[in-house]
Amino acid sequence: MKKQIWGFAATVALVALAAVPASAHRQWMMPSSTVLSGDDVWVTVDAAVSNDLFYFEHQPMRLDALKAWAPDGSEAVIENKATGRYRSTFDVHLTQKGTWRIASVSDGLIGSYDLNGKTERLPRGTTTANLAEKIPAGATNVKTAESNNRNEIFVTVGEPTTTLFKPTGKGIELVPVTHPNDLFAGEAATFQFLLDGKPAAGLPVTLIPGGIRYRDQLGQVDLKTDAEGKVEVTWPEPGMYWLNVTTPQAEGAVEGAPPPITRRASYVTTLEVMAP
């Protein structure tokens, strides 16, 4: 494999290779195919959290928040769900032509409170609905901020469509200037990212090609969205790519104390780049 192929071209001002520890756990979904044809087609999806992208060696992804939508916007049935030791898997029957969305979306609250002279974090799983029961009696100085996590993939039967890309206005969302199922090696693709429905400048964007297990370099590229929330990438090689967009980490954290309360959101998708 060529060792220099991971140099992405970007319209953003900052493009830098960054080393990431081999132990970094990444959540992902891997469809059996992203572009299909025919009148009776299915897609099988593997879902996991792992060190090596698209291999099962850490833990399965939970499927409790998983949903799928047909091109006309109707919710589709997730069939044959199963969760094993290292991965989850499921099927979707693609009964309509066009682009389908499969996504796991979770919303919650992060925050802290003071109790008995100490600052404590809100427990994981806190939401607006259960906030009152998560805060112990006598707590003061309660601070909260919304958090959103979106992990989604797109699968197209026949010609790509865009009916499913209407933003919800919550969290980080992808607006496909270039359709995510129309990517080819050697060609430029542009994606726009919104945060709570508005173009988000300066969001960190991470791209990692699959096949980490079989090369000595991670191949990660770190980008940032421009003033319109856009990034442009020229794909060097065909294959599967993991894309992650997050809100920036807050500065000013104090060692041993809960992190500053800030708006937090993340976005993950798996993209297939075809040979020209």
N, C-alpha and C positions, 0 to 999 in steps of 0.2 A: 504494500500500500504506500502511496506517495506520502511523505511526511510533511510536505508543504501545502497540502490541499485545503487546510482549514482556515485560510486567510479570507475572511468574508469582506465584501465591499459594502460599506454602509454610508447612508446620507447623514448620519449623526456625527457630531464633532469628535466624540470619544469612541475609539475602537481599540480595545486592548485585550491581549491574552491574559488570562488570570488562572493561577493554579488553584484547584479545589481539592481538598483532602479526599483520598480514595474512599473514605468511610462515609461520605455524604450520602444520605438516604434521599431518594427522589421518588415521588409518586408519579405513576404514568398509566395510561391505557394504550394498548396496542391492538388495532383492528386487524383482522385477517386480510382485509383489503380496504383501500380507501376509494377506489373507483371501480364500479362494476357495470355490467350490462345484462339485459335479459328481463324476463317477465316474472320470474319466481326466484328471487335471490335472497340470500341471508348473509349477515356478517357475524363472525364470532370475535369476541373481544377478550383479551387477557388484561388483567388489572392487578398491579402490584406496587410495592414500595421496595426499592432495591438500591444497592451500591452501583452495580453495573447496569446501565440502562437496558431495558427490554430483556433482562434475564431474571429468573425467579430464585432469589437466594436470601431474602430477608423476611418479608411478611406480606400477606395478601392485602389488597386495598378493600376497605369496607364498601359495601354496595347499598347501604341503607338509604343514601341520598341520591341514588342513581335514577335518572330518567332519560327517556328518548323521545324525540319529536320528529314527525314526518314532515316532508316539504310543505304541506299545507298548514302546518302549525299545530296539528292535532297530536296529542300525546300517544306514543306507541307503547306496545307491551314489551317489557324485558322478559325474555324467556330463558329457561334452563339455567337459572342462577346457581352457582356453586362456589363455595369457598373452601380451599384446601390449606395446607400448611404454609405454602409459599406464594400462592396466587389465588385470585378469584377469576371466574370466567362466566360469560353469559352470551346469549344470542339475541339478535334483533332481526325480525323478518321484514325485509325492505319491500313493502307492497306498493310504493309510489315511486315514480320517476322524480329525479331531482336530488337535492342535497339534504341529508338527514343530520341532526345534531344528537349526540349522546353526551350527557354531562352529569357530573356530581358537583352540586353546589351546596355549600354550608355557610350559614351566617351565625354570628355570635357577638359577644361582648368581651373585650379585654379590659382590665382595670385593676385598681388597688383600693385599699382602705387602711385606716389606722386603727389599731386595737392594742390596748395595754402597752403603749409606747413603741410598738413595732408597726412597720408597713408590710401588709400582706397582699398577695395577688388574689384576684378573683379566680376561683377554680375553673378548670377547663370544662366546657359545656355550658357556661353561663350564657343566657340569652335575655332579651328584654322581658320575656314572659316570666322567667324564673329568677330574675335579679334579686327581688326582695328576699327570697328564701336562701339565697347564696351568701347574703351579708349577715354576719352574726350580730346579735344584740350588743349594743354599746359601741359599734363601729362608727368612726367619724372620718371626715375628709375623703369621702368616696369619690373616686374618679373613674370614668368609663369612656370607652371609645368603641365604635363598631368595627368588626372584623368580617371579612368575606373571603372565601376561598372557592375558586372555580377551576375544575379540571374537566376539559371537554375535548371531543374529537368530532370530526366531520367525515361523512361517507356519502358519496354521490353515485346514484344510479342514472346512467345516461348523461345528459347535459347538466352542468352545474347550475344551481339556482341560488338566489340570495334572499328568499323570503324569510329565512330563519335568523337573519342577522340584525333584526330590529333590536336595539339596545333596551334593556330593562331599566337602566339608570341606577343600578346597584353594583358596586364592586368594579373590578377591572373586566372590560369586555373587548372583544376583537371586532373591528370593523374591517372587512376584507377589501381593501383597494385592489389587491390581487386575491382571487379566490383560493382558499387553502387546499382545494383539491385540483388545482391547476398550476402546479409547480414543476419546473423542469430545470435540470442541471444546465448551467451556463446562462440562465436567464434571471433577470432581476425580479424580485417580488417585493411589494410594499404592503405593510400592515399598519393600520391605525389602532391605537388603544385608547379607550375611554376609561375614566375613573368617575364613577357615579354619574355617568351620562355626558361628561364633558371631556374634550381632548386633554390628555394628560402628558405634559411636558416633563422630561427628566426622569421618567420611570426606568429603573434598571431592567434590561432585557438580556436573558441568558440563552444561548443556543449551544446545544451539545449534540453532535452526531452519534447515532447508535454504534454498537460494536466496540464499546470501550474495552471489553475483555481482550480484544485481539490487537491492541496497539499500545505503544508505550507512552503516548501522550493523550491526555484527556480530550484535547481538541476544543475546549470551551472557548467561546467568544462572548465578551461582554459588551453590550451596546447600551445606548440610552435613547429614549424617544425624543424627537425634536420638538419644536414649539407647537406643532400641530398634533403631537402624539404619535408621530409616524417613525417607522424604521424601514430601511430598504436593504435587502440582502440579495446578493448574486450567489446562487447555490453552486458550489464547485463540483459536487459529485452527486449521483443518485443515492437514495437511501432514506432511512428514517431519521428524523431529527426531533429532539425534545426541546420545547420552547417554554421558558418560564419568565413571567413578568411580575414584578412585585413593587409595592410602595417602598420608598427608600427607608433604610434603617435610621432611627432617630439618633442624633448626636447627644452627648452629654450624659450617657449612662454612668451610673456609679456602681463600682464593683460590689457585689453582694446585695444590691438593692434591686427591686423590680425595675424593668426598663421604663423609660418615659412613656406616658400614655399618648399614643398617636393613632391616627387612622391607619389601619393595616388591611391590606388586600393582596391576594396573589392570584395568578392565572397560569394554568399549565395546559399545553396541548401537544399532541404528537402529529408531526407533519411528514407526509411521504413526498419525496422529490423523485420525479420520474426521469429516465434517460431521455435525451432529446430525440 
